[in-house]
């Protein structure tokens, strides 16, 4: 799968977040989107997800050269971001089953197995609102990385994680993301050290 942007630009009011952005993201590669706080890294990631429109230029999502319709894009993309919340009134089991109704898990994985992978077996019947911030982040990473999608988008993925959580994050990446398209928005090299392509959003601030 590919995401191709041609002379793309995004602005809020009169301020351009990025402009003249021409780039192709391809399956099997991992991309880091870097830049100072507030520079537009998360905005670019939301554009890649199809959740935010550009103001100029063109963006295209395609599988084997065949362009996807807008209503099909979400089926192939999963995202983990600080501004996206889990449903805190649900228990972990309820949330996992609910999520699976929208996006199936990767082949061979069940909700029970995923809960074990992220180390939350003892909290399985507890409402998510009683989880620590690090536990909630593990849930977010699971619903993103372990969904059966071709594209994985990660915005500051190690937020609130301790050392064990960061190790879990890299384990999930190494085991489940090698043949997918991965993009990480971050200033922390710990979060994107596996990426082979670096994009500095400041390089696309030209007016």
C-alpha positions as CSV (number, residue, x, y, z in Angstrom):
1,X,0.0,0.0,0.0
2,X,1.2,3.6,-0.7
3,X,0.2,7.1,0.4
4,X,1.3,9.6,-2.1
5,X,1.3,13.4,-1.6
6,X,1.9,15.8,-4.4
7,X,2.6,19.5,-3.6
8,X,0.4,19.1,-0.5
9,X,-0.2,21.9,1.9
10,X,-2.2,22.3,5.1
11,X,-3.0,25.5,6.9
12,X,-5.0,26.7,9.9
13,X,-6.4,30.2,9.2
14,X,-3.5,32.0,7.5
15,X,-0.7,29.9,8.9
16,X,0.7,27.1,6.8
17,X,1.6,24.0,8.8
18,X,3.4,22.5,5.8
19,X,3.5,23.3,2.2
20,X,4.9,21.9,-1.1
21,X,5.1,18.5,0.5
22,X,5.7,15.8,-2.2
23,X,6.4,12.4,-0.8
24,X,5.4,8.7,-1.2
25,X,5.1,6.4,1.8
26,X,5.3,2.7,1.0
27,X,4.5,-0.6,2.7
28,X,7.5,-2.3,4.2
29,X,9.1,1.0,5.3
30,X,9.1,2.9,8.6
31,X,9.1,6.7,8.6
32,X,9.9,9.2,11.4
33,X,8.2,12.6,11.3
34,X,10.3,15.0,13.4
35,X,10.3,18.6,14.3
36,X,9.9,21.0,17.3
37,X,6.9,21.0,19.5
38,X,4.0,22.6,17.7
39,X,5.6,22.4,14.3
40,X,2.9,20.2,12.7
41,X,4.1,16.6,13.1
42,X,0.7,15.5,14.5
43,X,-1.1,17.4,11.8
44,X,0.8,15.6,9.0
45,X,0.0,12.2,10.7
46,X,-3.7,13.1,10.8
47,X,-3.5,13.9,7.1
48,X,-1.9,10.6,6.4
49,X,-4.7,8.9,8.3
50,X,-7.4,10.5,6.2
51,X,-8.8,12.2,9.2
52,X,-7.8,15.7,8.1
53,X,-8.1,17.2,4.7
54,X,-5.3,19.2,3.0
55,X,-5.8,22.7,1.6
56,X,-3.8,22.4,-1.6
57,X,-2.2,19.7,-3.6
58,X,-3.2,16.0,-3.7
59,X,-3.1,12.9,-1.5
60,X,-3.8,9.4,-2.7
61,X,-4.1,6.1,-0.9
62,X,-3.6,3.1,-3.2
63,X,-3.2,-0.7,-3.0
64,X,-1.2,-2.3,-5.9
65,X,-1.7,1.0,-7.9
66,X,-5.4,1.0,-7.4
67,X,-6.7,4.2,-5.7
68,X,-8.9,3.8,-2.6
69,X,-12.1,5.6,-2.2
70,X,-12.3,7.9,0.8
71,X,-14.8,5.7,2.6
72,X,-12.4,2.7,2.3
73,X,-9.3,4.4,3.8
74,X,-10.1,3.8,7.5
75,X,-10.3,0.1,7.0
76,X,-6.6,-0.1,6.2
77,X,-5.2,2.4,8.8
78,X,-4.8,2.2,12.6
79,X,-3.5,5.1,14.7
80,X,-2.3,5.6,18.3
81,X,-2.2,9.2,19.6
82,X,-2.4,11.1,22.9
83,X,-5.6,12.9,21.7
84,X,-7.4,9.6,20.9
85,X,-9.0,8.0,24.0
86,X,-10.1,4.5,24.8
87,X,-13.6,4.0,26.2
88,X,-13.0,4.2,30.0
89,X,-16.4,2.9,31.1
90,X,-15.6,-0.5,29.6
91,X,-13.5,-3.3,31.0
92,X,-10.5,-4.3,28.9
93,X,-12.3,-7.4,27.6
94,X,-15.3,-5.4,26.7
95,X,-13.2,-2.8,24.9
96,X,-11.2,-5.4,23.0
97,X,-14.4,-7.1,21.8
98,X,-15.9,-3.8,20.9
99,X,-12.9,-2.7,18.9
100,X,-12.8,-6.0,17.0
101,X,-16.3,-5.2,15.7
102,X,-14.7,-2.3,13.7
103,X,-11.3,-3.7,12.9
104,X,-10.3,-7.4,13.2
105,X,-7.1,-8.4,15.0
106,X,-4.1,-9.6,13.1
107,X,-4.5,-13.2,11.9
108,X,-4.0,-15.7,14.7
109,X,-4.6,-13.3,17.5
110,X,-7.5,-13.2,19.9
111,X,-8.5,-10.6,22.5
112,X,-7.4,-12.9,25.3
113,X,-3.9,-13.4,23.7
114,X,-3.5,-9.7,23.1
115,X,-4.3,-8.9,26.7
116,X,-1.6,-11.4,27.7
117,X,0.9,-9.9,25.2
118,X,0.5,-6.4,26.8
119,X,0.7,-7.8,30.3
120,X,-2.7,-6.7,31.6
121,X,-4.2,-10.1,32.5
122,X,-4.7,-9.1,36.1
123,X,-6.6,-6.0,35.2
124,X,-8.9,-7.6,32.6
125,X,-12.1,-7.1,34.5
126,X,-11.3,-3.7,35.8
127,X,-12.9,-0.6,34.1
128,X,-10.2,1.2,32.0
129,X,-10.9,4.4,33.9
130,X,-9.1,2.9,36.9
131,X,-6.0,2.1,34.8
132,X,-2.8,4.1,35.2
133,X,-1.7,6.3,32.3
134,X,0.9,3.7,31.4
135,X,-1.7,0.9,31.3
136,X,-4.0,2.9,29.1
137,X,-1.1,3.6,26.7
138,X,-0.5,-0.2,26.5
139,X,-4.1,-0.6,25.5
140,X,-3.8,2.2,22.8
141,X,-0.7,0.5,21.4
142,X,-2.4,-2.9,21.2
143,X,-5.5,-1.6,19.5
144,X,-3.3,0.2,16.9
145,X,-0.4,-2.2,16.2
146,X,-2.3,-5.5,16.6
147,X,-5.2,-4.5,14.3
148,X,-5.2,-6.1,10.9
149,X,-4.3,-3.0,9.0
150,X,-1.6,-2.2,6.4
151,X,-0.7,1.2,7.8
152,X,0.3,1.9,11.4
153,X,0.5,5.5,12.5
154,X,2.0,6.4,15.9
155,X,2.0,9.8,17.5
156,X,4.4,10.0,20.5
157,X,3.8,6.2,21.1
158,X,5.9,6.0,24.4
159,X,3.9,8.6,26.2
160,X,3.4,7.6,29.9
161,X,5.3,4.3,29.4
162,X,8.0,3.1,31.9
163,X,11.0,1.2,30.8
164,X,9.1,-2.1,30.6
165,X,6.4,-0.4,28.5
166,X,9.0,1.0,26.1
167,X,10.5,-2.5,25.7
168,X,7.0,-3.8,25.0
169,X,6.5,-1.1,22.3
170,X,9.7,-2.1,20.5
171,X,8.8,-5.8,20.8
172,X,5.4,-5.1,19.1
173,X,7.1,-3.1,16.4
174,X,9.8,-5.8,15.7
175,X,7.3,-8.7,15.7
176,X,4.3,-7.2,14.0
177,X,5.3,-4.3,11.8
178,X,8.1,-5.4,9.5
179,X,5.9,-5.8,6.4
180,X,3.6,-2.8,7.0
181,X,3.8,0.9,6.4
182,X,4.7,2.6,9.7
183,X,4.9,6.3,10.5
184,X,6.0,7.7,13.8
185,X,5.5,11.4,14.9
186,X,8.0,12.2,17.6
187,X,11.0,14.2,18.9
188,X,12.3,11.3,20.9
189,X,14.7,9.0,19.1
190,X,13.7,6.2,21.5
191,X,10.3,6.1,19.8
192,X,11.6,6.1,16.2
193,X,15.1,4.5,16.3
194,X,13.9,1.7,14.0
195,X,12.8,4.1,11.3
196,X,14.9,4.2,8.1
197,X,13.4,7.3,6.7
198,X,13.4,10.7,8.5
199,X,11.1,13.6,7.6
200,X,11.7,17.0,9.3
201,X,8.5,18.9,9.1
202,X,10.5,22.2,9.2
203,X,11.8,21.4,5.7
204,X,8.2,22.0,4.4
205,X,7.5,25.4,6.0
206,X,8.2,27.3,2.8
207,X,5.4,29.8,1.8
